[in-house]
């Protein structure tokens, strides 16, 4: 006789397997979400710390820009050596002409006195400020000065192209520095307007080399890539060459900078966060499922040994008694009373029949 307990046991096993899969899946999802949330918070804290480090490295450049502007405004009140010659680049003819400093009150001579006294700033800027590659002065009168006797043809070509692109961008009344993501030789630029007696006479342009700053961050934090992004999300500089189109395949974390109007972005070198989260999810799912499988297997094994097995022997016992044979010889522990009771009922039934 087939035992209903065996059928129920099988159905319970299938049901338990389904519950195990659902529970382990849910637990793995919750675990991954919690870990992802904690990882995001930790990464954001690290990114804020990296942004502060970058701001600290940019601060000397900002201080230098303020110093040269203050010094330039003060220098306009002083006189320089009248025997000195200043080489100026004409932005219309692209010729470099030597101009003698005189004592007259011509506007050009006014700026020549200033540039002569600012020559030390042009000399020390590239050597003393890590982020400043070169320093330029661009006058509203149509000439430029780089602190040297000559101009590189390539630099001259790039400077003229840059001036043509951004000729009308700057507000003539804005006294705040203006930042540009492109300048010369993969450099950015900071333009510092110079006002004298409420009139803008020119601007100092600092050529900024920002990639080394990001490379230093990556050197100290080799598990990440770092990028500088402008307000539109375009790449200004990066520790690894990554184009704007390639950013779509990365998961970026972004933090605004205080010293620059740009943002610091961080990329995890370990790869896509989705791939990493998927692998972690599979590990958690298999781990939880294995633990639950072992637990269910132990419970099912005990249930089969203590309940299903004895019920099967009881069924065999009843079948044998019904066919006039002796019952089973080996009775499971704890079931003797039930087996004896069934045997007694069979005996009483036979006597009553006789």
MOHUNOR-V780203 format. One record per pair of residues at least 4 apart in sequence whose ideal C-beta (glycine too) atoms are under 6 Angstrom apart, sorted by the first residue. I is the first residue (numbers start at 1). J is the second residue. D is the distance in Angstrom with one decimal. If there is no record, write none. Layout:
I;J;D / I;J;D
//
This chain:
1;315;4.8 / 1;319;5.5 / 3;311;5.1 / 3;312;5.4 / 3;315;4.9 / 5;9;6.0 / 5;308;5.3 / 5;311;4.4 / 6;308;6.0 / 9;308;4.9 / 16;296;4.8 / 19;23;5.9 / 20;24;5.9 / 20;289;5.9 / 20;292;4.4 / 24;285;5.5 / 24;288;3.8 / 24;289;3.9 / 24;292;5.9 / 25;285;6.0 / 27;288;4.8 / 28;281;5.3 / 28;284;3.8 / 28;285;3.9 / 28;288;5.9 / 31;284;4.9 / 32;36;6.0 / 32;277;5.6 / 32;280;5.6 / 32;281;4.7 / 36;277;6.0 / 43;253;5.6 / 47;253;5.3 / 47;255;4.6 / 47;266;5.1 / 48;255;5.7 / 50;217;5.8 / 51;255;4.4 / 51;257;5.7 / 51;264;4.8 / 54;264;5.8 / 55;257;5.8 / 55;258;5.0 / 55;259;4.6 / 57;213;5.5 / 58;259;4.2 / 58;260;6.0 / 60;129;5.7 / 61;129;5.4 / 61;131;4.6 / 61;132;5.7 / 62;259;5.7 / 64;129;5.4 / 65;192;4.9 / 68;121;5.0 / 68;204;5.9 / 69;192;5.4 / 71;75;5.9 / 72;114;5.6 / 72;118;6.0 / 72;194;5.5 / 75;114;4.5 / 75;117;4.3 / 76;114;5.3 / 76;196;5.4 / 80;101;5.5 / 80;113;4.6 / 80;116;3.8 / 80;117;5.6 / 82;101;5.2 / 82;103;6.0 / 84;101;5.1 / 84;116;5.5 / 85;98;4.4 / 85;100;5.6 / 86;99;5.1 / 86;112;5.0 / 86;115;5.6 / 87;96;5.3 / 87;98;5.5 / 87;149;5.3 / 88;97;5.9 / 88;99;5.6 / 88;143;4.3 / 88;145;5.8 / 89;96;5.2 / 89;144;4.5 / 89;151;5.7 / 90;95;5.2 / 90;143;5.6 / 91;142;5.0 / 92;142;5.8 / 99;112;5.8 / 101;112;4.8 / 102;109;5.3 / 104;109;5.6 / 111;139;5.8 / 115;145;5.5 / 121;125;6.0 / 122;135;5.2 / 122;147;2.6 / 124;128;4.7 / 125;129;5.8 / 125;132;4.8 / 125;135;4.2 / 126;134;6.0 / 131;208;5.3 / 132;206;5.3 / 133;187;5.7 / 133;207;4.3 / 133;209;4.4 / 134;207;4.3 / 135;206;5.9 / 136;144;6.0 / 136;146;5.3 / 136;205;4.4 / 137;145;4.5 / 137;204;5.5 / 138;144;4.9 / 138;202;5.8 / 138;203;5.5 / 138;205;6.0 / 139;143;5.0 / 139;202;4.1 / 140;201;5.6 / 140;202;5.3 / 151;156;4.8 / 155;159;6.0 / 155;184;5.7 / 158;184;4.3 / 162;183;5.9 / 163;167;5.9 / 170;178;5.3 / 172;200;5.8 / 175;193;5.9 / 177;190;5.2 / 177;192;5.0 / 178;191;4.4 / 179;190;5.5 / 179;261;5.4 / 180;189;4.4 / 181;188;5.5 / 181;230;5.0 / 181;236;4.3 / 183;187;4.5 / 183;188;5.8 / 183;189;3.7 / 183;207;5.6 / 187;207;4.7 / 187;208;5.8 / 187;209;5.6 / 188;208;4.3 / 188;210;5.7 / 188;236;5.8 / 189;205;5.6 / 189;207;5.9 / 190;206;4.6 / 191;203;5.1 / 191;205;5.2 / 192;204;4.5 / 193;200;5.7 / 193;203;4.9 / 194;201;5.8 / 194;202;5.2 / 194;203;5.9 / 195;200;5.3 / 196;201;5.3 / 210;228;5.8 / 210;237;4.1 / 211;237;4.5 / 214;226;4.3 / 214;237;5.9 / 214;239;4.0 / 215;239;4.9 / 217;226;4.8 / 218;226;5.7 / 218;239;4.0 / 223;269;5.4 / 224;266;5.1 / 225;239;5.6 / 225;240;4.9 / 225;267;4.1 / 226;239;4.7 / 226;266;5.9 / 227;235;5.6 / 227;238;4.2 / 227;265;4.3 / 228;236;4.2 / 228;237;4.7 / 228;262;5.2 / 229;233;5.5 / 229;263;4.8 / 229;265;5.2 / 230;234;5.2 / 230;236;5.7 / 230;262;5.5 / 234;244;5.3 / 235;244;5.4 / 238;242;5.1 / 242;246;5.2 / 250;267;4.8 / 251;273;4.5 / 252;265;4.8 / 253;266;4.8 / 254;263;4.9 / 254;265;5.0 / 255;264;5.1 / 256;263;5.1 / 257;262;5.8 / 257;264;5.9 / 270;276;5.9 / 271;275;5.3 / 273;277;5.9 / 289;293;6.0 / 296;300;5.8 / 302;306;5.8 / 303;307;5.3 / 304;308;4.5 / 304;309;5.9 / 305;309;5.5 / 310;332;4.0 / 310;335;4.9 / 313;328;5.6 / 316;328;5.7 / 317;327;4.5 / 317;328;4.7 / 317;339;5.9 / 320;325;4.2 / 320;327;5.5 / 321;327;5.6 / 321;346;4.5 / 327;343;5.6 / 331;335;5.7 / 331;336;5.3 / 331;339;4.9 / 335;339;5.7 / 336;340;5.9
//
